[in-house]
């Protein structure tokens, strides 16, 4: 299994610039969704799968391995949770949630 790591080739970057490695990782199916769901607190595999709209167990397992290897999530007694780096990343992503709601409302506006 190949993980997105800075300094190694990733989609869009032969040199693996850190920002491109991050975009590669976050652009994978369910990666952002898992981070978003875990921002609410620790969850078991089954609970996380349900919160991620029934993502297949194999995809969820693969993403958990990638996000763990990337230092963004970990598994504790209560289940999977964000690491300190994962929480820092989520703090940067959180404002996009509010922006996306405004964006959706503007697209739905009659004069859009």
N, C-alpha and C positions, 0 to 999 in steps of 0.2 A: 504494500500500500504506500502510495506516495503522498507525503504531506507538503503543503505549501510552507516553505521556509525562506526567509530572507537570505539572499546570497546564492540561491539555487534557481535554475530556470522555472518559471511559472507561466501560466497563460498570459500573454501580453508582454512578457519581459524575459529576454534571454539571460540577463544578468541577475534577475531576482531582486530588483530594488525592493526595499522593505514595503513601500506603499503598494506595489504591484502584488507582492506576496500576500499582503493583507486583503486586497481586493479579490484575489484569486480564492482565498480561504472563505471570505464572507459571501462570495458569489456562488458558492456551492449550495445545492438544494438543501434547504432547511437550516443552514448554518446560522443565519440571522434570526430565524424563528426560534431556534433553540436558545440562543443568547437572550432574546427578548423574553421568552417564557421563564427562563431561570432568573431573570431580574426580579421576579416576584418572590423568590426564595427557593430553597432546595426541593427537589422532586425526585421521586423514584422513576425508574425507566418507564414503567407503565403509565404513571401520571403524566410524565413528559410527552409520551406518545399520544395520549388523549388530548393534551393541550395543544399539540401540534397537528390537530385535525386528523389523527389516525395515520401519520406517516408510517411507512413500512418499517418493521423492526430492523431489517438489514440496513436501510438508509440511516435510520436513527443511530444505530450502533456504529456505523462508519463515521458519521458526523461527530458523535461523542468522542471517538478515538482521535479524530483530527483536532477537535477543539481542545481536548486534553493534552495532546502532544504539543499544541501551540501555546499552552499555558493559560488558556482562557477559562476552562472549567476543570473541576475536580470532583471526585466522589468522596463524600463524607458519610458519617453515620446516618444522616437524614436523607441521603440520596445525592444526586448531582447538583452542583451549585457553581456559581461564578467564583473565580479566583479574584484576587485583588486587581490583577490586570484585566480580567473580564469585566469587573465592575467599572474600572476606568474607561474601558471601551464603551460599555453601555451608557455611561454618562455623556459620551460624545454622540451616541446614536439616539438617545432619548428625545432630543429636540426634533428629530426627523418625524417622530410620531405625531406631534402637534402640527408640524408643517404639512404632513401628508393629509391630515384631516381638513385643513384649510384649502389645500390644493384640490381635494375631492369636492369640497363644497363649491369652489370656484368653477370647476369643470361642469358641475350640475346646475350652475346658475343659468337662468334663461338667456342672458346676454353673452354667455361664454362662447 
